[in-house]
Structure formats: C-alpha cells, structure tokens
Amino acid sequence: MVIRRREVLAGLLATGGIVIWGGMSQTAHAYDVTITPTSPQLGDTISVIVQASRGNSVPPTVTANGKEYPSFPLANNRFRAFVPTSPLDPPGRLVIQVSGQEETRNLAVGVRDRSFRTQWITLRGSGSLGTDHEFDRVDAFKQLVSPDRHWNGPLLRPSQGRVSSEYGVQRYYNGEFAEGYYHRGVDYAAATGSPVVAPAAGYIRLVGRVSEGFELHGNTVGIDHGQGLLSIMIHLSRIDVSEGDFVQAGQRIGAIGSTGASTGPHLHWGLYMNEVAVDPVPWRFDGFE
C-alpha cells in the first residue's frame, strides 16, 4: 500500500493532479478521486476523475454547491465530471461530493480569488437589448449536454486576430456599471472577413442570424463538443455551416464581423461547461484528456 501511494504521488507530481484516497481500509466499492488543477482560480474548470473498483460500472454522482454534474466513462473503469467556476462565485473552500455504491466522499478544494480588468465600452445609437427569440435559442443551446466527446487535448485558437478583451473583464456600458456581469469569453479583433475556425470538433447545434432576430449576438454559431463543452461564436459577418453539420477542429465555420451589439469587427468566443461560461485559456494551453 505504501509503495502504491508513492508511485501514484510521483505520477501526480508530474501531471499536476491531486488524489484523495478512501482511507487505509479499501472496500470493494471504494473510489479513488483525482482533482485538477490542484489550486484552481475563479474561471477555471475543475476536473474530477473517479477511479472505481473493478467490476463497478455505475457512474458516480458528483455534486458541488448543491448542483449535480454529469460524469462520463473514461478508459479502465474511470469516470470524469467537470465542475465549472466563474468570477461570480465566492473564492475559498469548495466542497465536491462524490457518491456511489453506498459510499460518499466530501472533498474540499481551495478556489483562489482572481483580479479581473475593468473596461469602459461605448455603444453608439440606441442599441438593442436583444430579442426573446435569440435569448431562448442561446439559452437552450447552453443547456446541451451530449454523451459523446468530440474534443481531444488542447483546443485551437479560433481566430488569429489580436486579443482585444480577456475572459472575466468587468464593464461599464456608456458610463453605467454592468452589475453581476463578467465578459463570458475572449474577443479577437481582426479585419472583417477574417476566418473563424472551430476550436475543436463537434456538431453545429446553433445558427442564428441578424435577419432572424439575433440583434444582440449578431450572426452566431454554436458548436457542441460533447459532454457539456460548448463553443459559441458571435458577431460574425458570414456563416459557413448549417445546423446539424459535424465540423473538425480547425475547420472554417464563418468570418469575423461586427454584427449585433459590437463596437468594431471582432470575434467573441465563449466557452461553456455545464451551462457556465469558463475561461477558455486553460483549455487552449493545458486541455484535458
């Protein structure tokens, strides 16, 4: 048992994971749990990998802050759930509960606070607060959780434009602070018509156009990468895909524009995990297996 712990610890030091064991006495239904990153900050996606005992094929139940997150099978009798965090969450102690086969584990993770930049945005004209039609469609898209995973490893950069606004930025619009708001993605500024590509493979589950009432988001494409991971691309000048299409990572899906509520040509890429807008940067540079 000591040798096994040392071997696992050595591997985790190399991969940046933390493992929580069920105790010295392992039962037939014990779970070993690995949580990454070990020291998350607001906006991070927390990976919870559960190693079940041999013969236990029942997915564990993973909850945090009273919300249940789906777990999906990995190889070798392992399961994984993702717990998203956002700038609206309180920093500090987060308890992740893993339950199954008459065993419940309460695992505490410290979520670090984070400073986010403040930005002043001036929107010309009366502007649009959006339509019920577009909000209903976008909200329905954000709730998608499909069982098959189409992404693999780090995500691609969807535009080669300059990053003009980071995730989590707080904003004043026309001098008024947007209470309870944070920038739910990354903006890339580039010339109108510049290509926008899929950051990972997946199904096109949302196509919305200004002509169909997408007055706030502008021309929009939503990609379901599977298992709760979604990309939404807005303010496009052109859309090159249709709902139901399957796209590969790096495939062109449209072009940068300034449709909807926009101050200039750019792409807004929002990345959602289990309905929460998370920071895309860790997914681009670290990824998850």
C-alpha positions as CSV (number, residue, x, y, z in Angstrom):
1,M,0.0,0.0,0.0
2,V,2.8,2.4,0.8
3,I,4.5,1.6,-2.5
4,R,1.3,2.2,-4.4
5,R,0.8,5.6,-2.7
6,R,4.4,6.7,-3.6
7,E,4.0,5.6,-7.1
8,V,0.8,7.5,-7.6
9,L,2.2,10.6,-5.8
10,A,5.2,10.6,-8.1
11,G,3.0,10.4,-11.2
12,L,0.7,13.2,-9.9
13,L,3.6,15.5,-9.2
14,A,4.5,15.2,-12.9
15,T,0.9,15.7,-14.1
16,G,-0.3,18.3,-11.6
17,G,-3.1,16.3,-10.1
18,I,-4.1,15.7,-6.5
19,V,-5.5,12.3,-5.4
20,I,-7.8,11.8,-2.4
21,W,-7.9,8.2,-1.1
22,G,-10.7,6.5,0.7
23,G,-8.6,5.5,3.7
24,M,-6.3,2.7,4.8
25,S,-9.0,0.1,4.5
26,Q,-10.2,-0.1,0.9
27,T,-13.7,-1.6,0.4
28,A,-15.0,-3.4,-2.7
29,H,-16.7,-0.2,-3.8
30,A,-14.1,2.4,-2.8
31,Y,-13.4,5.3,-5.1
32,D,-10.0,7.0,-5.7
33,V,-10.5,10.6,-6.8
34,T,-8.1,12.8,-8.7
35,I,-8.9,16.6,-8.9
36,T,-7.1,19.0,-11.3
37,P,-6.0,21.7,-11.2
38,T,-4.7,21.3,-7.6
39,S,-5.1,25.1,-6.9
40,P,-7.9,26.4,-9.2
41,Q,-8.8,30.0,-9.5
42,L,-12.1,31.6,-10.4
43,G,-13.0,30.9,-14.0
44,D,-11.2,27.5,-14.1
45,T,-12.8,24.2,-15.0
46,I,-12.2,21.6,-12.3
47,S,-11.8,18.0,-13.5
48,V,-12.9,15.3,-11.1
49,I,-11.7,11.8,-12.2
50,V,-13.0,8.9,-10.2
51,Q,-11.3,5.5,-10.3
52,A,-13.9,2.9,-9.4
53,S,-13.1,-0.6,-8.1
54,R,-13.0,-3.4,-10.5
55,G,-16.5,-4.5,-11.5
56,N,-18.1,-1.2,-10.5
57,S,-19.5,0.2,-13.8
58,V,-22.0,2.6,-12.2
59,P,-21.1,6.2,-12.8
60,P,-20.6,8.1,-9.5
61,T,-22.8,11.2,-8.6
62,V,-20.7,14.4,-8.4
63,T,-22.2,17.5,-6.8
64,A,-20.8,20.9,-5.7
65,N,-22.8,23.8,-4.2
66,G,-25.9,21.7,-4.4
67,K,-25.7,21.2,-8.2
68,E,-25.1,17.7,-9.7
69,Y,-22.6,17.4,-12.6
70,P,-22.8,14.5,-15.1
71,S,-19.9,12.0,-15.1
72,F,-18.9,10.2,-18.2
73,P,-16.8,7.0,-18.5
74,L,-13.1,7.1,-19.4
75,A,-10.9,4.0,-20.0
76,N,-10.0,1.5,-17.3
77,N,-13.1,1.8,-15.1
78,R,-12.7,5.5,-14.6
79,F,-15.3,8.3,-14.7
80,R,-14.9,12.1,-15.1
81,A,-17.1,15.0,-14.2
82,F,-16.3,18.7,-14.7
83,V,-17.2,21.4,-12.1
84,P,-17.1,24.9,-13.7
85,T,-16.3,28.1,-11.7
86,S,-16.9,31.7,-12.7
87,P,-16.0,35.2,-11.5
88,L,-19.4,35.3,-9.8
89,D,-18.5,32.5,-7.4
90,P,-17.1,33.2,-4.0
91,P,-13.5,32.3,-3.6
92,G,-12.4,29.9,-0.9
93,R,-13.4,26.4,0.2
94,L,-15.4,24.4,-2.4
95,V,-16.7,21.0,-1.3
96,I,-17.1,18.4,-4.1
97,Q,-19.2,15.4,-3.1
98,V,-18.6,12.1,-4.8
99,S,-21.3,9.4,-4.1
100,G,-21.9,5.9,-5.3
101,Q,-22.3,2.3,-4.2
102,E,-23.2,3.3,-0.6
103,E,-20.1,5.5,-0.3
104,T,-20.0,9.3,-0.1
105,R,-16.8,11.4,-0.1
106,N,-16.7,15.1,0.7
107,L,-13.6,16.6,-0.9
108,A,-12.5,20.2,-0.1
109,V,-10.8,22.3,-2.8
110,G,-9.5,25.8,-2.3
111,V,-10.5,28.1,-5.1
112,R,-8.3,31.2,-5.4
113,D,-9.6,34.7,-6.0
114,R,-8.6,36.5,-9.1
115,S,-8.3,40.1,-10.3
116,F,-10.2,41.0,-13.4
117,R,-9.6,44.0,-15.6
118,T,-12.3,46.8,-15.9
119,Q,-13.3,48.1,-19.3
120,W,-15.3,51.1,-20.5
121,I,-17.4,50.4,-23.6
122,T,-19.4,53.0,-25.5
123,L,-22.2,51.7,-27.7
124,R,-23.4,54.1,-30.4
125,G,-27.1,54.7,-31.0
126,S,-29.9,53.3,-29.0
127,G,-28.6,49.8,-29.4
128,S,-30.5,46.5,-28.7
129,L,-31.2,44.6,-25.6
130,G,-31.8,41.5,-27.6
131,T,-34.9,39.6,-28.6
132,D,-36.8,36.9,-26.7
133,H,-36.2,34.6,-29.7
134,E,-32.4,34.9,-29.6
135,F,-32.2,34.6,-25.9
136,D,-34.4,31.5,-25.9
137,R,-32.3,29.8,-28.6
138,V,-29.0,30.7,-27.0
139,D,-30.2,29.6,-23.5
140,A,-31.4,26.3,-24.9
141,F,-28.0,25.8,-26.6
142,K,-26.1,26.5,-23.4
143,Q,-28.0,23.7,-21.6
144,L,-26.9,21.0,-24.1
145,V,-25.0,18.0,-22.5
146,S,-24.4,15.2,-25.1
147,P,-22.8,11.9,-24.1
148,D,-20.1,11.6,-26.8
149,R,-16.9,13.6,-26.5
150,H,-15.6,15.1,-29.7
151,W,-12.7,17.2,-28.3
152,N,-9.3,15.8,-27.6
153,G,-6.5,17.6,-25.8
154,P,-5.9,21.4,-26.0
155,L,-8.4,23.5,-28.1
156,L,-7.3,25.5,-31.1
157,R,-7.3,29.3,-31.3
158,P,-10.5,30.1,-33.3
159,S,-9.0,33.3,-34.8
160,Q,-5.5,34.7,-35.5
161,G,-6.7,38.2,-34.5
162,R,-5.4,40.2,-31.7
163,V,-6.9,39.5,-28.2
164,S,-8.9,42.7,-27.5
165,S,-10.7,41.6,-24.4
166,E,-10.0,38.8,-22.0
167,Y,-12.3,36.5,-20.1
168,G,-13.8,37.8,-16.9
169,V,-13.5,41.6,-17.7
170,Q,-15.9,43.8,-15.8
171,R,-17.5,46.5,-17.9
172,Y,-19.1,49.9,-17.9
173,Y,-21.5,50.4,-20.8
174,N,-22.0,54.0,-21.7
175,G,-20.8,55.0,-18.3
176,E,-23.0,52.6,-16.3
177,F,-21.5,49.7,-14.4
178,A,-22.9,46.3,-15.5
179,E,-23.8,44.8,-12.1
180,G,-23.4,41.0,-11.9
181,Y,-21.8,40.9,-15.4
182,Y,-18.5,39.4,-16.5
183,H,-17.1,39.0,-20.0
184,R,-18.0,35.5,-20.8
185,G,-15.3,34.7,-23.3
186,V,-12.3,36.1,-25.3
187,D,-12.5,38.7,-28.0
188,Y,-10.2,38.6,-31.1
189,A,-10.0,41.8,-33.2
190,A,-9.3,41.3,-36.9
191,A,-10.5,42.6,-40.2
192,T,-14.0,41.9,-41.4
193,G,-13.9,38.6,-43.4
194,S,-11.0,37.1,-41.5
195,P,-11.5,33.4,-41.0
196,V,-13.1,31.8,-37.9
197,V,-12.4,28.2,-37.2
198,A,-13.7,25.5,-34.9
199,P,-11.5,25.2,-31.8
200,A,-12.4,21.5,-31.5
201,A,-14.6,19.0,-33.4
202,G,-18.3,18.9,-32.8
203,Y,-21.8,19.3,-34.1
204,I,-23.3,22.6,-35.1
205,R,-26.3,23.0,-32.8
206,L,-27.0,26.7,-33.2
207,V,-27.0,29.0,-36.2
208,G,-28.6,32.4,-35.7
209,R,-28.7,35.4,-37.9
210,V,-29.5,39.1,-37.5
211,S,-32.3,38.6,-40.1
212,E,-33.8,36.1,-37.7
213,G,-33.8,38.4,-34.7
214,F,-30.3,38.0,-33.3
215,E,-30.0,41.7,-32.7
216,L,-27.6,41.5,-29.7
217,H,-25.4,38.5,-30.6
218,G,-25.4,39.2,-34.3
219,N,-24.7,36.3,-36.6
220,T,-24.0,33.3,-34.3
221,V,-22.7,29.8,-34.5
222,G,-22.8,27.3,-31.6
223,I,-20.8,24.1,-31.5
224,D,-21.5,21.1,-29.2
225,H,-18.1,19.5,-28.5
226,G,-19.7,16.9,-26.2
227,Q,-20.1,16.1,-22.5
228,G,-21.2,19.6,-21.6
229,L,-18.4,21.5,-23.5
230,L,-19.8,24.2,-25.9
231,S,-18.4,27.0,-28.0
232,I,-20.4,30.0,-29.1
233,M,-19.1,32.4,-31.8
234,I,-20.9,35.7,-32.2
235,H,-20.7,39.0,-34.2
236,L,-19.9,37.0,-37.4
237,S,-20.1,38.7,-40.8
238,R,-20.7,35.3,-42.6
239,I,-21.7,31.8,-41.5
240,D,-20.3,28.9,-43.5
241,V,-22.0,26.0,-41.7
242,S,-25.6,24.7,-41.1
243,E,-27.2,23.2,-38.0
244,G,-26.6,19.5,-37.9
245,D,-23.2,19.7,-39.6
246,F,-20.2,17.9,-38.0
247,V,-17.1,20.0,-38.1
248,Q,-13.5,19.1,-37.4
249,A,-11.0,21.1,-35.3
250,G,-9.6,23.9,-37.4
251,Q,-12.4,23.8,-40.0
252,R,-13.7,27.2,-41.1
253,I,-17.1,28.0,-39.8
254,G,-17.5,31.7,-40.7
255,A,-15.8,35.0,-40.8
256,I,-15.2,37.9,-38.4
257,G,-17.6,40.8,-38.4
258,S,-19.3,43.4,-36.4
259,T,-23.0,42.3,-36.4
260,G,-25.2,42.7,-33.3
261,A,-24.0,44.9,-30.4
262,S,-20.4,45.4,-31.4
263,T,-18.0,48.3,-31.4
264,G,-15.9,47.0,-34.3
265,P,-15.0,43.9,-36.2
266,H,-14.1,41.1,-33.9
267,L,-14.9,37.5,-32.8
268,H,-16.3,36.8,-29.4
269,W,-15.6,33.2,-28.4
270,G,-17.5,31.9,-25.4
271,L,-16.7,28.5,-23.9
272,Y,-19.3,26.9,-21.7
273,M,-19.0,23.9,-19.5
274,N,-22.2,22.6,-17.9
275,E,-24.0,25.9,-18.6
276,V,-21.3,28.1,-17.1
277,A,-19.0,30.4,-19.1
278,V,-15.5,29.3,-18.2
279,D,-12.1,30.7,-19.1
280,P,-11.1,29.3,-22.5
281,V,-7.3,29.9,-21.9
282,P,-6.6,26.8,-19.7
283,W,-8.5,24.7,-22.3
284,R,-6.3,26.1,-25.1
285,F,-2.9,25.5,-23.4
286,D,-3.5,22.7,-21.0
287,G,-6.6,20.8,-22.2
288,F,-7.9,17.7,-20.6
289,E,-7.5,14.0,-21.6
